[in-house]
Amino acid sequence: MRELDSNIVGAKLLLLLLIFAFAIIFPSLEAGIADFDEVWQQRAQEAKKAALEAYQPRPEEVTESFNEHVNGDLDDANNTRRHLRKYNGPCLATNPIDRCWRCDKNWSKNRKKLADCALGFGRGTTGGKNGRFYIVQDSSDNDMLHPKPGTLRYAVIQDRPLWITFAHDMVIRLAEELIMTDNKTLDGRGANVHIANGGQITLQFVKNIIIHNLHIHDIKAGNGGLIRDSVNHYGIRTQSDGDGISMFGASNVWIDHVSMSNCQDGLIDAVMASTAITISNCHFAHHNDVILLGASDSHSDDQIMQVTLAFNHFGKGLVQRMPRCRWGFVHVVNNDYTHWLMYAIGGSRNPTIISQGNRFIAPPDPNCKEVTTSFT
């Protein structure tokens, strides 16, 4: 009888251990984080507050301001074209975002000028402007719990603003998703930097992020597991989706001059009340679901989502979602669409989508002429 009792007790202890382990590992269905984790719960609360602060109650003022910047630059450019002689004046960058920094011949010595250049709903995003420079010198990504100094993963988990640059051309294969913290700039200018053949960039419950001049392609879903997400915290993550860049409850994000293609899920996703976002001067190619803004018809918190898509090229081999919008307010302005197989711009759940000054060149296939679509 005592042996039987001890076996029962042992079985109960084993069951309790399994329940405890399950409670730790089992994530929320959308966040990929453990429900019990107080750190992530606190981040979610802080992110919601930041998103509400970033929300523009009069979005038409933002779109009008954007258009004024564009019109001003067009007037300047037209004035120079009226002179038939060779032009030797200021640089002729083609849009106001680029003209803000590219006209400086010494831009490499004044990198943080970029932080003054965002327009649209992501305006005011400064990334790591108020922090030190950090140079990525090591392209490896071998330790998810104790990232090696000099690597990209080590930089993005730091608890202070950083302006992150790259020492030389490199291909970074992320072993798992790269979880960024607040106030960071990824500045790939001056080097040919590819984030490829591995995990995605994850912007979850963060604010004030600039991602500039990177090639992001062939991203795969991660396996999850123990991953450090800040200097003082790590936790169990579930499998990541395989997006190029995933925004989840993020605000004040500017993605500029990024080339993206062929990811396992979307190229860019912005969900769960992400807002104050500008995606500009990017090139997208060879992908099905390109940009998703709002993941669910039932998630009404996405009403505060505000996104500007400007000066992007939607190129070869694209199928749909350029973007696909739910809820929210989206300004799709001065983009170049040269390929799609289903539709270019789509929406459901009554989003406000302003399509303005875009060029649409439909494929020669007579079945691929739908520029906009709606879903019921």
N, C-alpha and C positions, 0 to 999 in steps of 0.2 A: 504493500500500500504506500509506504514512504517513497519507494522508487517511482511509483505511478504519480504520486503527488509532485515529486521533483520534476518529472517529465512534463506535467501540466504547467507547472510554474515556468519551466524553461520555455515551453511553447508560447505561454503568454508574454514572456519577456521578448521573445523573438518577434511575436506579432506587434508588440508595442514599438520595437525598434524599426520594423518595416513601415509601420504607420508614420513614425517620426521622419524616417528617411523620405517617404512619399510626400509628406507635407513640405519638406525642404525642397525637393526636386520639382514637384508639380507646380508649373508656372501659371500665371494668369494667361488667358487664352490669347490676349493681344499684345501684352507688353514683353513677354519672354522673360519675366522676372518672377522670383518667388513671392507669393502673397505675404509671407510672414516678414519680409525684409523691410525693416523700419527705415533704412537709409533710402531705398528707392521710393518708399511711400512719401518721405519728406521731400525728395526731389520732385515727385509728381506734384505736390502741393505748391512748391516754389515755382515750378514750370507753369502751372496754371495761372498763378499770380503774374508772372512775367508776360505771359501771352495776353492777358487782359490789359496790361499796361501798354503793350505794343500795338494793340488793336486800334485802328483808326475809325472813329465813329462816323466820319465824313469821308469815305474813300474817294469820292469824286475830286476832292482837293489834291489827293496824291496823283491821280491820273492826269489832272490838269497841269500840275507841276511838272510831271514827266514830259508831257507834250510841249510845254514851254521850253524846256531844255532842248528837246529835239528840234523844234522850230528855230530856235536861236542859232543852233549849229548849222542848220540847213541854209539859213540866210547868209551866214558868214561864208559858207562854201560857195554859194551861188555868186556872191560878190567877187570872189577870186576867179571864178570861171569866166566872168565877163571880160577879163583881160586876156588877150591872145598871146601875149609874150610869156616867156618862161616864168613860172611862179617860184619865188624864193622866200616866201613869207613863213608864217607859223606852220607847224605840221598839219597834215590833212587827215588825221584820224577820223574815221567815218561816223562815229557817234559820240554823244557827250560823255558817256562812261569812259570810253577809251581816251578821248581827248584830255580827260582830267589828269591822266598820268603818263600816257605814251609820248606826249609832246616834250617831256623832260628828257633830254639826252643823257642825263645822269640819274635816270630813274633807279638804277641799281644801288646808288648811294643814298637814295631817298625812298626806299621801298614802302615805308609806311604811309606815303602819300596816297597809296591805293585805298586806304581806309576812309578817305574823304570822298570817294568816287561813286558809291552806290546810289542808285536812283530807284524809284518805284517803292513798293511796300517794304523792301529791305533796306531802304535808306536809313542812315544812322547806324548801320551795322559796322562796327570798328574792329571786330575780331581781337587780335592780340596787340593792337596799337599801343596800349598802355603797359606792355610788358617787354621783356628782353627778347633778343633774337636767340633762336635755338637752331642749330644746323644738324640735319640728319646726315650722318656719315656712314651708317651701317644699314644696309637694306634687309638684313635678316629679321625674322619674326618668330623666334623659337620658344619663347617662354611667356606664357599667358599670365602667370602669377607674379613674376619678377622680371619685367622687361629690362633689357640691357640698355644702359645709358648710350646715347648716340643713335638709337633706333627711333622710328616714328611712333611706335606704341608707347615708349617711355615718355615722349614729349606730350602726347595728347591726354595723358592721365594726370598731368601735373595740376596742382590746385591754384595756379596763378596764370595770368595772361601770358601768352607766348606768341611770337611771330616766328613761325617754323619755315625754314628754307632747306634746300637740299644741296649738298656739297658738290655733287656731280650727277651725271645721268645715271639712272638706276631703275630697276624693276623690283617692286616690293610685292611679294606674294604673302598676303596676310593669312596666317594659319587659322585664325578665327576672326569674327567681326571686330572692327576697330571702334571701340567705344570712346567717344570724345567727351571732354569736359568743357565748361564755359570758357569764353573769351580766348579763342584760338584762331589763328590764321594759318592755313596751309598754302604757302606761296611757292609755286613751282617754277616761277620765271627764272630764266638763265640756265635751266637744266631740263633734260628730257626725262620726265618722271612718269612711270606707269604703275598704277595700282592694278594688278592683273592676276588672274588664275587662282584667286583665293577668296578670302572673306570680304564683306562689304564694309563701308563706312557707316556707322550708326550714330545718329544725332538724337539721342533719347533724353527728353526732359533737360535740354540744355538751351543756352541762349548765346547770342553774339558770336557767330561762327562765319568765317570767310574761307571758301575753298576756291583756289584760283590756279589756272594753268596746269592741270593734271590730266593725264590720260587714264580713264577708268574703264576697264573692259574685261570680259570673260570672268565675271564674278560668279562664285559658286555659293550655294547654301553651306553654312558652317555646321559643324556637329554639335556645337554648344559645349557645356562643361564649365569648369571653374575658370573665370576670366576676371582679371583685375580691371575695374572700371574707374578707379581713382587711386591716389596715393595711399589712402587709408582704408580702402574697401575692395573686396572682391566677392563674387557670388556665383551661383550656378546659373548658367544661361541655357535656354533651350536652343534648338536649331534655328539659325538665322535664315531669312527668306532667300537671300541671294540677290538683293537689290544692289545697284551701284552705290547710291546714297539713299539711306532711309531716315526720314525725319519723323519722329514720334513725340508729339507734345513739345516741339522745338519752336523757338521764336528768334527773330532777328538773324536770319540766315541769308547769306549772299553767295551764290554759286556762279562763277564767272570764268569764261574761257576754259571750260572743261570739255574734253572730248570723251564721249561715252558710247559704248556699243556692246552688244552680245552678253548681257547678264542673264542669270538664271531666272530672275523674276522681273521686276521693273528696272528701268534705268534710274529714275528718281521717284520716290514715294514720299508724300507728305500727308500724315494722318494724325488723328487724335488731337485736334485743335492746334496743330502747328499753324503759325501765322507770321506775318511780317517777313515775307520771303521774296527775294528777287533771284531769278535764274536768267542770266544774260550772256550773250556772246558765246554760247556753247554750240557744239556740233554733235548731233545724234545720228547714228546709223546702225543698220543691221540689227533690228530688234523688233519684237512684237509689241508688248505693252510698254510704251515709252515713259509717260509721266502720269502718275495717279495722284490726284488731289482729293483726299477724302475717301476712306476705304469702305464706308458703310452708309446705306440710306437711313439707317436707324440712329446714327451717331450725330445728334443735333448740335453737340458742342462744336462741330466743324463749321458752324455758322460764323465763327470769328476768323476763319481762315481767309487770309488776304495774300494774293500772290501776283507778282509781275513776271511775265515771260517776255523778254525783249531781245531783239537782235540775234536770235538763235537761228541756226540752220538745221532744219529737219531733212536729212539727206537720204542716201540710198538704203534700200532694204528695210524700211519701216512699215509697220502694219496699221497701228491704231494708237489712241491715247496721246494726243499731242496738244493739249492734255485731255484727260478724262476727269471731269470735275463733279463733285458733290458738294452741296451747300456752298457757303463762302462767296467770295468776290475775286474774280480773276481778270487781270488786264493782259490780254494777248496782243502784243503790239510790235510792229516792224520786224516780224519773223519771216523767214524764207522757207517755204514748204516745197520740196521738189520730189517727194515720193510718199505714197501711202497706198495700202491695199484695201483697207476697210473704210476708214474715215480719218480726218485730221483732228477735229475738235469735237468732243462730246460732253454731255452733261445729264445729270438727273438730280432730283431733290431740289429743284429750283435754285441752282446757283446763278449768280450774276456773272456773265461772261461778256466782256467787251473785246471784240475782235476788231483791231484797228490797224490799218496800214500794212497788213500782211500780204505777201505774194504767194499764191497757190498755183503750182503747176502740176496738174493731175497726171498720173501715169497714162500711157496710151491705151491701156485696157479699158474698154467701155464700161466694165463692171466696177471700176475703181474711181468713180468721179464724185463720191460723196465727201464734201468738205466738212459739213457739220452734221451731227446726229444727236438725238435725244433718246433717253431710255425711260421706260415706264416701269 
